[in-house]
């Protein structure tokens, strides 16, 4: 489960930001990030736009039965 946000970033062409998100403890809080949060994490304008677009499709993983 710990790698799911990083895998999600990879799937959406944002893999280069995986370390930034991991280093800052971004996990399942990913869908709650604002553009300002992404800016503070160091994403450039294009990265922030891609992130916002990708977050529109984000779904939380289903719990294991």
PyMOL commands that place a pseudoatom at each C-alpha (Angstrom):
pseudoatom trace, name=CA, resn=UNK, resi=1, chain=A, elem=C, hetatm=0, pos=[0.000, 0.000, 0.000]
pseudoatom trace, name=CA, resn=UNK, resi=2, chain=A, elem=C, hetatm=0, pos=[2.877, 2.404, 0.705]
pseudoatom trace, name=CA, resn=UNK, resi=3, chain=A, elem=C, hetatm=0, pos=[3.894, 2.475, -2.959]
pseudoatom trace, name=CA, resn=UNK, resi=4, chain=A, elem=C, hetatm=0, pos=[0.412, 3.072, -4.363]
pseudoatom trace, name=CA, resn=UNK, resi=5, chain=A, elem=C, hetatm=0, pos=[0.730, 6.889, -4.582]
pseudoatom trace, name=CA, resn=UNK, resi=6, chain=A, elem=C, hetatm=0, pos=[4.117, 6.547, -6.290]
pseudoatom trace, name=CA, resn=UNK, resi=7, chain=A, elem=C, hetatm=0, pos=[2.694, 3.984, -8.718]
pseudoatom trace, name=CA, resn=UNK, resi=8, chain=A, elem=C, hetatm=0, pos=[-0.249, 6.301, -9.362]
pseudoatom trace, name=CA, resn=UNK, resi=9, chain=A, elem=C, hetatm=0, pos=[2.161, 9.157, -10.109]
pseudoatom trace, name=CA, resn=UNK, resi=10, chain=A, elem=C, hetatm=0, pos=[4.020, 6.914, -12.557]
pseudoatom trace, name=CA, resn=UNK, resi=11, chain=A, elem=C, hetatm=0, pos=[0.775, 5.961, -14.303]
pseudoatom trace, name=CA, resn=UNK, resi=12, chain=A, elem=C, hetatm=0, pos=[-0.015, 9.645, -14.825]
pseudoatom trace, name=CA, resn=UNK, resi=13, chain=A, elem=C, hetatm=0, pos=[3.382, 10.725, -16.129]
pseudoatom trace, name=CA, resn=UNK, resi=14, chain=A, elem=C, hetatm=0, pos=[4.384, 12.318, -12.835]
pseudoatom trace, name=CA, resn=UNK, resi=15, chain=A, elem=C, hetatm=0, pos=[6.973, 9.763, -11.728]
pseudoatom trace, name=CA, resn=UNK, resi=16, chain=A, elem=C, hetatm=0, pos=[9.716, 12.376, -11.461]
pseudoatom trace, name=CA, resn=UNK, resi=17, chain=A, elem=C, hetatm=0, pos=[7.843, 13.791, -8.452]
pseudoatom trace, name=CA, resn=UNK, resi=18, chain=A, elem=C, hetatm=0, pos=[7.613, 10.461, -6.607]
pseudoatom trace, name=CA, resn=UNK, resi=19, chain=A, elem=C, hetatm=0, pos=[10.560, 11.167, -4.310]
pseudoatom trace, name=CA, resn=UNK, resi=20, chain=A, elem=C, hetatm=0, pos=[9.206, 14.606, -3.402]
pseudoatom trace, name=CA, resn=UNK, resi=21, chain=A, elem=C, hetatm=0, pos=[5.879, 13.114, -2.410]
pseudoatom trace, name=CA, resn=UNK, resi=22, chain=A, elem=C, hetatm=0, pos=[7.488, 10.227, -0.510]
pseudoatom trace, name=CA, resn=UNK, resi=23, chain=A, elem=C, hetatm=0, pos=[9.937, 12.530, 1.297]
pseudoatom trace, name=CA, resn=UNK, resi=24, chain=A, elem=C, hetatm=0, pos=[7.029, 14.721, 2.429]
pseudoatom trace, name=CA, resn=UNK, resi=25, chain=A, elem=C, hetatm=0, pos=[4.831, 11.850, 3.588]
pseudoatom trace, name=CA, resn=UNK, resi=26, chain=A, elem=C, hetatm=0, pos=[2.205, 12.318, 0.898]
pseudoatom trace, name=CA, resn=UNK, resi=27, chain=A, elem=C, hetatm=0, pos=[0.276, 9.086, 0.679]
pseudoatom trace, name=CA, resn=UNK, resi=28, chain=A, elem=C, hetatm=0, pos=[-3.450, 8.681, 0.725]
pseudoatom trace, name=CA, resn=UNK, resi=29, chain=A, elem=C, hetatm=0, pos=[-3.726, 12.429, 1.322]
pseudoatom trace, name=CA, resn=UNK, resi=30, chain=A, elem=C, hetatm=0, pos=[-2.828, 12.835, -2.338]
pseudoatom trace, name=CA, resn=UNK, resi=31, chain=A, elem=C, hetatm=0, pos=[-6.358, 13.688, -3.534]
pseudoatom trace, name=CA, resn=UNK, resi=32, chain=A, elem=C, hetatm=0, pos=[-6.525, 16.516, -1.008]
pseudoatom trace, name=CA, resn=UNK, resi=33, chain=A, elem=C, hetatm=0, pos=[-3.516, 18.406, -2.354]
pseudoatom trace, name=CA, resn=UNK, resi=34, chain=A, elem=C, hetatm=0, pos=[-4.222, 21.889, -3.634]
pseudoatom trace, name=CA, resn=UNK, resi=35, chain=A, elem=C, hetatm=0, pos=[-2.338, 23.666, -6.367]
pseudoatom trace, name=CA, resn=UNK, resi=36, chain=A, elem=C, hetatm=0, pos=[-0.647, 25.702, -3.631]
pseudoatom trace, name=CA, resn=UNK, resi=37, chain=A, elem=C, hetatm=0, pos=[0.439, 22.490, -1.872]
pseudoatom trace, name=CA, resn=UNK, resi=38, chain=A, elem=C, hetatm=0, pos=[1.949, 21.234, -5.122]
pseudoatom trace, name=CA, resn=UNK, resi=39, chain=A, elem=C, hetatm=0, pos=[3.733, 24.542, -5.594]
pseudoatom trace, name=CA, resn=UNK, resi=40, chain=A, elem=C, hetatm=0, pos=[5.175, 24.317, -2.066]
pseudoatom trace, name=CA, resn=UNK, resi=41, chain=A, elem=C, hetatm=0, pos=[6.389, 20.797, -2.881]
pseudoatom trace, name=CA, resn=UNK, resi=42, chain=A, elem=C, hetatm=0, pos=[8.302, 22.253, -5.830]
pseudoatom trace, name=CA, resn=UNK, resi=43, chain=A, elem=C, hetatm=0, pos=[6.188, 21.246, -8.813]
pseudoatom trace, name=CA, resn=UNK, resi=44, chain=A, elem=C, hetatm=0, pos=[6.501, 23.644, -11.720]
pseudoatom trace, name=CA, resn=UNK, resi=45, chain=A, elem=C, hetatm=0, pos=[3.463, 25.045, -13.524]
pseudoatom trace, name=CA, resn=UNK, resi=46, chain=A, elem=C, hetatm=0, pos=[3.182, 22.140, -15.977]
pseudoatom trace, name=CA, resn=UNK, resi=47, chain=A, elem=C, hetatm=0, pos=[3.609, 19.628, -13.142]
pseudoatom trace, name=CA, resn=UNK, resi=48, chain=A, elem=C, hetatm=0, pos=[0.848, 21.320, -11.161]
pseudoatom trace, name=CA, resn=UNK, resi=49, chain=A, elem=C, hetatm=0, pos=[-1.487, 21.346, -14.155]
pseudoatom trace, name=CA, resn=UNK, resi=50, chain=A, elem=C, hetatm=0, pos=[-0.807, 17.660, -14.833]
pseudoatom trace, name=CA, resn=UNK, resi=51, chain=A, elem=C, hetatm=0, pos=[-1.356, 16.879, -11.170]
pseudoatom trace, name=CA, resn=UNK, resi=52, chain=A, elem=C, hetatm=0, pos=[-4.701, 18.673, -11.082]
pseudoatom trace, name=CA, resn=UNK, resi=53, chain=A, elem=C, hetatm=0, pos=[-5.820, 16.884, -14.234]
pseudoatom trace, name=CA, resn=UNK, resi=54, chain=A, elem=C, hetatm=0, pos=[-4.726, 13.505, -12.872]
pseudoatom trace, name=CA, resn=UNK, resi=55, chain=A, elem=C, hetatm=0, pos=[-6.361, 14.117, -9.492]
pseudoatom trace, name=CA, resn=UNK, resi=56, chain=A, elem=C, hetatm=0, pos=[-9.716, 14.367, -11.241]
pseudoatom trace, name=CA, resn=UNK, resi=57, chain=A, elem=C, hetatm=0, pos=[-9.417, 10.617, -11.872]
pseudoatom trace, name=CA, resn=UNK, resi=58, chain=A, elem=C, hetatm=0, pos=[-7.945, 9.641, -8.488]
pseudoatom trace, name=CA, resn=UNK, resi=59, chain=A, elem=C, hetatm=0, pos=[-9.776, 6.985, -6.508]
pseudoatom trace, name=CA, resn=UNK, resi=60, chain=A, elem=C, hetatm=0, pos=[-8.779, 5.618, -3.130]
pseudoatom trace, name=CA, resn=UNK, resi=61, chain=A, elem=C, hetatm=0, pos=[-7.746, 1.962, -3.061]
pseudoatom trace, name=CA, resn=UNK, resi=62, chain=A, elem=C, hetatm=0, pos=[-10.395, -0.442, -1.875]
pseudoatom trace, name=CA, resn=UNK, resi=63, chain=A, elem=C, hetatm=0, pos=[-9.730, -2.012, 1.527]
pseudoatom trace, name=CA, resn=UNK, resi=64, chain=A, elem=C, hetatm=0, pos=[-8.698, -5.643, 1.574]
pseudoatom trace, name=CA, resn=UNK, resi=65, chain=A, elem=C, hetatm=0, pos=[-11.537, -7.967, 2.495]
for i in range(1, 65): cmd.bond("trace and resi %d" % i, "trace and resi %d" % (i + 1))
show_as sticks, trace
zoom trace
